[in-house]
Amino acid sequence: MAQTLHTLTDQIRAAAADGTALRIRGGGSKDFYGNSLKGELLDTRGLNGILSYEPSELVVTVAAGTPLAELEAVLAERGQCLAFEPPHFHWSPGNSGTTVGGMVAAGLSGPARASAGAVREYVLGLHMVNGLGEHLVFGGQVMKNVAGYDVSRMMAGSMGTLGLITQVSLKVLPVAPAEATLVFALDQARALECLHTWGGQPLPLNASCWIHDNTASPAGQDLLFVRLRGAVAAVEAACQKMLTEQTGQRMDNTQAQGDWALCRDQQLPFFQRPADPALALWRISVAQTAPAFDTLPWPQMVEWHGGLRWLWAPVDAGAQLHTLAQAHGGNATVFIAYLSDLTGARGPFSINDPAQMAIQQRLKQSLDPHRIFNPQRLFPAW
């Protein structure tokens, strides 16, 4: 790993000297995400290995190019996990698997984000190389380790535009003693009403997904799936209470776990590419208190615990969706657009607050003054 780090650092310094753009890439599982891919390849896969793991301290330090599946397997052997359930995106063409560095850089979390927390909340510290080829260390290996600006957590979701992550320390958690998934036949408005009610009660709710299931019957069926995790007694009591209040049934755990993994990795039937290539997959992030968007004419899926609404809609519906999301304190982004190069749908990320954008620009200037890392991947102006 030391030799690989030395080689990558030399490549960064050379790029800074002659203004060559660099494209940071691990397994390539998120090549589809964000703006265009530009620059000379900076391959992180040689930064591989679990550098330290203290199960009793719930902390693991991993080299950035380590496959996510490898880390999760090691944690599972000790009955621990990454509670934020990062997606793997096995379906992304031409990828060799999600890496830990890519997981942090993308900042994407699974269906339990509201209850378990997002990626950035589990980043304790990291090492990185900035745009001048300097090795920097932020944070540490304990929760309270930062005085001032927490750059380590700023790297989560930065899409590689601020620097090369070389290693990261993460907080891990024990696997919950018990888990159950309940399913209810409810329309979107009633499903959200139930979730709001249950969310205000001391129930071990962990994740939820509302979807119109076209496989349930010829006409399809509106279904709400709710996952509970926690102590055995708490999960059992919650199941009994919820099934008493609302007609539903308990799923087989093996089947449910497979379905939640498909939800996390966006491999449910809902995410299959539609026949119409003009449709884009929109990711609408809004508060959980937002009402049902049942007046929209396009297929939807709701991850209430993820604070997300997914839908297939034309790219030119952007103005309508942006207005709707902003009215509820959120934002709408194009997650996947198949005609993006023709329609100008690239550039899905935006910051409407000038003060926030100014902070982002100063951070970019400080860490990558020559603007060599992942140009235009996050914002078209970078």
C-alpha positions as CSV (number, residue, x, y, z in Angstrom):
1,M,0.0,0.0,0.0
2,A,2.9,2.4,0.8
3,Q,4.3,2.1,-2.7
4,T,0.8,2.6,-4.3
5,L,0.3,5.8,-2.1
6,H,3.7,7.1,-3.2
7,T,2.9,6.5,-6.8
8,L,-0.5,8.2,-6.5
9,T,1.0,11.2,-4.7
10,D,3.6,11.6,-7.5
11,Q,0.8,11.5,-10.1
12,I,-1.1,14.2,-8.2
13,R,1.9,16.4,-7.9
14,A,2.7,16.1,-11.6
15,A,-0.9,16.9,-12.4
16,A,-0.9,20.0,-10.2
17,A,2.3,21.1,-11.9
18,D,1.0,20.9,-15.5
19,G,-2.7,21.4,-14.8
20,T,-3.8,17.8,-15.8
21,A,-7.3,16.9,-14.6
22,L,-7.5,13.6,-12.6
23,R,-10.5,11.3,-12.4
24,I,-10.5,9.5,-9.0
25,R,-11.9,6.0,-9.4
26,G,-12.1,2.9,-7.2
27,G,-14.4,0.1,-8.4
28,G,-16.4,2.3,-10.8
29,S,-19.7,1.4,-9.3
30,K,-20.8,5.0,-9.3
31,D,-19.6,6.1,-12.7
32,F,-23.2,6.8,-13.6
33,Y,-23.6,9.2,-10.7
34,G,-23.0,12.9,-10.9
35,N,-21.7,14.9,-13.9
36,S,-19.4,13.8,-16.7
37,L,-16.3,11.7,-16.1
38,K,-13.2,13.7,-17.1
39,G,-9.5,13.5,-16.6
40,E,-6.6,11.0,-16.4
41,L,-7.4,8.0,-14.3
42,L,-6.3,7.9,-10.6
43,D,-7.0,4.3,-9.6
44,T,-7.3,3.8,-5.9
45,R,-7.7,0.0,-5.8
46,G,-4.1,-0.5,-4.8
47,L,-4.9,1.2,-1.5
48,N,-6.2,-2.0,-0.1
49,G,-6.6,-3.6,3.3
50,I,-8.1,-3.3,6.8
51,L,-5.5,-1.4,8.7
52,S,-6.9,-1.8,12.2
53,Y,-10.1,-3.2,13.7
54,E,-11.1,-2.9,17.4
55,P,-14.4,-4.8,17.8
56,S,-14.7,-3.8,21.4
57,E,-14.2,-0.1,20.5
58,L,-16.6,-0.3,17.5
59,V,-14.0,1.2,15.3
60,V,-12.4,0.1,12.0
61,T,-9.8,1.8,9.9
62,V,-9.7,0.8,6.2
63,A,-7.7,1.7,3.2
64,A,-9.8,3.6,0.6
65,G,-9.5,1.1,-2.2
66,T,-10.7,-1.8,-0.1
67,P,-13.8,-3.5,-1.5
68,L,-16.9,-2.7,0.6
69,A,-18.0,-6.4,0.5
70,E,-14.6,-7.4,2.0
71,L,-15.1,-5.0,4.9
72,E,-18.7,-6.0,5.5
73,A,-17.6,-9.7,5.6
74,V,-15.0,-9.0,8.3
75,L,-17.5,-7.1,10.4
76,A,-20.1,-9.8,10.0
77,E,-17.7,-12.4,11.5
78,R,-17.7,-10.3,14.7
79,G,-21.5,-9.7,14.7
80,Q,-21.1,-6.1,13.6
81,C,-22.1,-4.0,10.6
82,L,-22.2,-0.6,8.9
83,A,-25.5,0.6,10.2
84,F,-26.1,3.1,7.4
85,E,-26.3,0.3,4.8
86,P,-24.3,1.7,1.9
87,P,-25.5,0.6,-1.5
88,H,-23.3,-1.6,-3.6
89,F,-24.7,-0.9,-7.1
90,H,-23.7,-4.3,-8.6
91,W,-25.8,-3.4,-11.7
92,S,-23.6,-0.5,-12.7
93,P,-21.9,-1.5,-16.0
94,G,-18.1,-1.9,-16.1
95,N,-17.6,-1.8,-12.3
96,S,-15.5,-4.1,-10.1
97,G,-17.4,-3.4,-6.9
98,T,-17.9,-0.6,-4.5
99,T,-14.8,0.5,-2.5
100,V,-14.8,2.1,0.9
101,G,-13.4,5.4,-0.4
102,G,-16.1,5.5,-3.1
103,M,-18.7,4.8,-0.4
104,V,-17.6,7.9,1.6
105,A,-17.0,10.1,-1.4
106,A,-20.5,9.4,-2.8
107,G,-22.2,9.8,0.7
108,L,-25.1,7.5,-0.2
109,S,-26.9,5.7,2.6
110,G,-29.5,2.9,2.7
111,P,-33.2,2.8,3.6
112,A,-32.6,3.2,7.3
113,R,-31.0,6.7,7.1
114,A,-33.5,8.5,9.4
115,S,-33.2,6.0,12.2
116,A,-29.6,4.8,11.8
117,G,-27.9,7.9,10.4
118,A,-26.1,8.8,7.2
119,V,-22.5,7.9,6.1
120,R,-21.0,11.2,7.4
121,E,-22.2,10.5,10.9
122,Y,-20.0,7.4,11.0
123,V,-16.8,8.9,9.6
124,L,-14.5,9.4,12.6
125,G,-11.5,10.5,10.7
126,L,-9.6,10.1,7.4
127,H,-6.3,10.6,5.6
128,M,-6.2,12.3,2.3
129,V,-3.9,13.8,-0.3
130,N,-4.9,17.3,-1.4
131,G,-4.4,19.0,-4.8
132,L,-0.8,20.0,-3.9
133,G,0.2,16.4,-3.2
134,E,0.2,17.1,0.6
135,H,-0.8,14.3,3.0
136,L,-3.4,15.6,5.5
137,V,-5.0,13.9,8.5
138,F,-8.4,14.9,9.8
139,G,-10.4,13.6,12.8
140,G,-9.3,10.4,14.6
141,Q,-10.6,7.1,15.9
142,V,-13.0,8.3,18.6
143,M,-16.3,10.2,18.4
144,K,-15.2,13.5,20.0
145,N,-12.0,14.2,18.2
146,V,-12.5,17.5,16.3
147,A,-12.1,21.0,17.4
148,G,-13.3,23.4,14.7
149,Y,-14.1,22.6,11.1
150,D,-14.7,18.8,10.6
151,V,-13.2,18.3,7.2
152,S,-13.3,14.5,7.5
153,R,-17.1,14.5,7.4
154,M,-17.1,17.2,4.7
155,M,-15.5,14.6,2.4
156,A,-18.7,12.5,2.6
157,G,-20.6,13.4,-0.5
158,S,-17.9,15.5,-2.0
159,M,-17.6,13.1,-5.1
160,G,-13.9,13.2,-5.0
161,T,-13.7,16.9,-5.9
162,L,-11.7,17.9,-2.7
163,G,-9.0,15.3,-2.6
164,L,-7.9,11.7,-2.7
165,I,-9.1,9.8,0.4
166,T,-6.4,7.2,1.3
167,Q,-7.9,5.7,4.5
168,V,-10.9,6.2,6.7
169,S,-11.9,5.3,10.2
170,L,-15.5,4.3,10.7
171,K,-17.8,3.7,13.6
172,V,-19.4,0.3,13.4
173,L,-22.3,-1.1,15.4
174,P,-23.5,-4.6,16.6
175,V,-26.0,-6.4,14.5
176,A,-29.5,-6.0,16.1
177,P,-30.6,-9.0,18.2
178,A,-34.0,-9.1,16.4
179,E,-35.5,-8.0,13.1
180,A,-39.0,-8.2,11.6
181,T,-40.6,-6.9,8.5
182,L,-44.4,-6.1,8.3
183,V,-46.3,-5.5,5.1
184,F,-49.6,-3.5,4.8
185,A,-51.9,-2.9,1.8
186,L,-52.2,0.9,2.0
187,D,-52.3,3.7,-0.5
188,Q,-49.5,6.3,-0.3
189,A,-51.4,8.9,1.8
190,R,-52.6,6.3,4.3
191,A,-49.1,4.7,4.5
192,L,-47.5,8.1,5.3
193,E,-50.2,8.7,7.9
194,C,-49.4,5.4,9.6
195,L,-45.7,6.1,9.5
196,H,-46.1,9.5,11.1
197,T,-48.2,7.9,13.9
198,W,-45.8,5.0,14.5
199,G,-42.8,7.3,14.2
200,G,-44.0,9.3,17.2
201,Q,-44.2,6.3,19.4
202,P,-41.4,4.3,21.2
203,L,-41.3,1.6,18.5
204,P,-38.0,0.1,17.1
205,L,-38.8,1.3,13.5
206,N,-35.7,1.0,11.3
207,A,-36.7,1.3,7.7
208,S,-39.8,1.6,5.5
209,C,-40.7,1.5,1.8
210,W,-44.0,2.2,0.1
211,I,-44.4,1.1,-3.5
212,H,-47.0,0.2,-6.1
213,D,-46.3,-3.5,-6.6
214,N,-47.2,-4.6,-10.1
215,T,-46.2,-8.2,-9.4
216,A,-48.9,-8.6,-6.6
217,S,-51.8,-8.7,-9.0
218,P,-52.7,-7.9,-12.7
219,A,-53.8,-4.4,-11.5
220,G,-51.0,-4.0,-9.0
221,Q,-51.3,-3.2,-5.3
222,D,-50.1,-0.4,-3.0
223,L,-47.9,-1.9,-0.3
224,L,-46.1,-0.5,2.7
225,F,-43.1,-2.4,4.1
226,V,-41.9,-1.6,7.6
227,R,-38.7,-3.1,9.1
228,L,-38.2,-3.2,12.9
229,R,-34.9,-3.8,14.6
230,G,-33.8,-4.0,18.2
231,A,-34.2,-6.1,21.3
232,V,-36.2,-9.3,20.9
233,A,-39.0,-8.2,23.3
234,A,-39.2,-4.7,21.8
235,V,-39.5,-6.0,18.2
236,E,-42.1,-8.7,19.2
237,A,-44.2,-6.1,21.1
238,A,-44.1,-3.6,18.3
239,C,-45.2,-6.2,15.7
240,Q,-48.2,-7.2,17.9
241,K,-49.2,-3.5,18.4
242,M,-48.8,-2.5,14.8
243,L,-50.7,-5.5,13.4
244,T,-53.5,-4.8,15.9
245,E,-53.8,-1.2,14.8
246,Q,-53.5,-1.9,11.1
247,T,-54.3,-5.0,9.1
248,G,-51.1,-6.6,7.7
249,Q,-48.8,-9.5,7.9
250,R,-45.3,-10.5,9.0
251,M,-42.9,-11.5,6.2
252,D,-40.5,-14.4,6.3
253,N,-37.2,-12.9,7.5
254,T,-35.0,-14.5,4.8
255,Q,-37.2,-13.2,2.0
256,A,-37.5,-9.8,3.7
257,Q,-33.7,-9.4,4.1
258,G,-33.2,-10.2,0.4
259,D,-35.8,-7.6,-0.5
260,W,-34.2,-4.9,1.7
261,A,-30.9,-5.6,0.0
262,L,-32.5,-5.1,-3.4
263,C,-34.0,-1.9,-2.1
264,R,-30.6,-0.7,-0.8
265,D,-28.9,-1.5,-4.1
266,Q,-31.8,-0.2,-6.3
267,Q,-32.5,-3.6,-7.9
268,L,-36.2,-3.8,-7.1
269,P,-38.5,-4.1,-10.1
270,F,-39.3,-0.4,-9.7
271,F,-35.8,0.5,-10.7
272,Q,-35.7,-1.4,-13.9
273,R,-35.1,0.8,-16.9
274,P,-38.3,1.9,-18.5
275,A,-39.0,1.3,-22.2
276,D,-39.1,5.1,-22.8
277,P,-35.5,6.3,-22.8
278,A,-36.7,9.9,-22.2
279,L,-37.6,9.1,-18.6
280,A,-35.1,9.8,-15.9
281,L,-34.9,8.4,-12.4
282,W,-35.5,11.3,-10.1
283,R,-34.4,11.4,-6.4
284,I,-36.4,13.8,-4.3
285,S,-35.2,14.4,-0.8
286,V,-37.8,16.0,1.4
287,A,-38.7,16.0,5.1
288,Q,-40.6,13.0,6.4
289,T,-43.5,15.3,7.2
290,A,-44.0,16.0,3.5
291,P,-47.4,14.8,2.2
292,A,-48.1,12.2,-0.4
293,F,-47.2,13.3,-3.9
294,D,-50.1,11.3,-5.3
295,T,-51.1,13.9,-7.8
296,L,-48.0,13.3,-9.9
297,P,-48.7,11.1,-12.9
298,W,-45.5,9.1,-12.7
299,P,-44.6,5.9,-10.9
300,Q,-43.2,6.5,-7.4
301,M,-41.5,4.7,-4.5
302,V,-41.2,6.3,-1.0
303,E,-38.4,5.5,1.4
304,W,-39.8,7.3,4.4
305,H,-36.9,6.5,6.7
306,G,-34.5,7.6,4.0
307,G,-36.3,10.9,3.5
308,L,-36.5,10.0,-0.2
309,R,-39.2,9.8,-2.9
310,W,-38.1,8.1,-6.1
311,L,-39.9,8.5,-9.4
312,W,-39.5,7.9,-13.2
313,A,-40.4,11.2,-14.9
314,P,-39.3,13.1,-18.0
315,V,-36.2,15.3,-17.7
316,D,-38.2,18.3,-18.7
317,A,-40.4,17.8,-15.6
318,G,-37.5,19.3,-13.6
319,A,-39.0,22.7,-13.0
320,Q,-42.2,21.1,-11.6
321,L,-40.3,18.6,-9.4
322,H,-37.8,21.2,-8.1
323,T,-40.7,23.5,-7.2
324,L,-42.5,20.7,-5.4
325,A,-39.4,19.6,-3.5
326,Q,-38.4,23.1,-2.4
327,A,-42.0,23.8,-1.2
328,H,-41.3,21.0,1.3
329,G,-37.8,22.1,2.3
330,G,-36.0,19.6,0.0
331,N,-34.5,19.2,-3.4
332,A,-34.9,17.1,-6.6
333,T,-32.0,15.6,-8.5
334,V,-31.6,13.5,-11.6
335,F,-30.1,10.3,-10.3
336,I,-30.0,8.5,-13.7
337,A,-30.8,10.1,-17.1
338,Y,-30.4,7.9,-20.2
339,L,-30.6,10.9,-22.6
340,S,-28.6,13.1,-20.3
341,D,-26.0,14.1,-22.9
342,L,-28.7,15.2,-25.3
343,T,-31.0,16.8,-22.9
344,G,-28.6,18.7,-20.6
345,A,-29.8,16.7,-17.6
346,R,-26.2,16.5,-16.3
347,G,-25.4,18.7,-13.4
348,P,-28.0,17.2,-11.0
349,F,-26.5,18.8,-7.9
350,S,-27.3,22.3,-6.9
351,I,-27.0,24.6,-3.9
352,N,-29.6,27.4,-3.8
353,D,-28.1,29.2,-0.8
354,P,-25.3,31.6,-1.9
355,A,-23.6,31.4,1.5
356,Q,-23.4,27.6,1.4
357,M,-22.0,27.7,-2.2
358,A,-19.4,30.3,-1.1
359,I,-18.2,28.0,1.7
360,Q,-18.0,25.1,-0.8
361,Q,-16.0,27.2,-3.2
362,R,-13.5,28.3,-0.5
363,L,-13.1,24.7,0.6
364,K,-12.4,23.7,-2.9
365,Q,-9.9,26.5,-3.4
366,S,-8.1,25.5,-0.1
367,L,-7.8,21.8,-0.8
368,D,-7.6,21.7,-4.6
369,P,-6.4,25.2,-5.8
370,H,-5.5,23.9,-9.3
371,R,-8.9,22.2,-9.7
372,I,-7.5,18.9,-10.8
373,F,-9.7,16.5,-9.0
374,N,-12.9,15.2,-10.7
375,P,-13.6,18.3,-12.7
376,Q,-17.3,19.2,-13.1
377,R,-18.3,15.9,-11.3
378,L,-20.1,17.7,-8.6
379,F,-20.8,21.2,-9.9
380,P,-20.4,22.3,-13.6
381,A,-18.3,25.3,-12.6
382,W,-15.7,23.2,-10.8
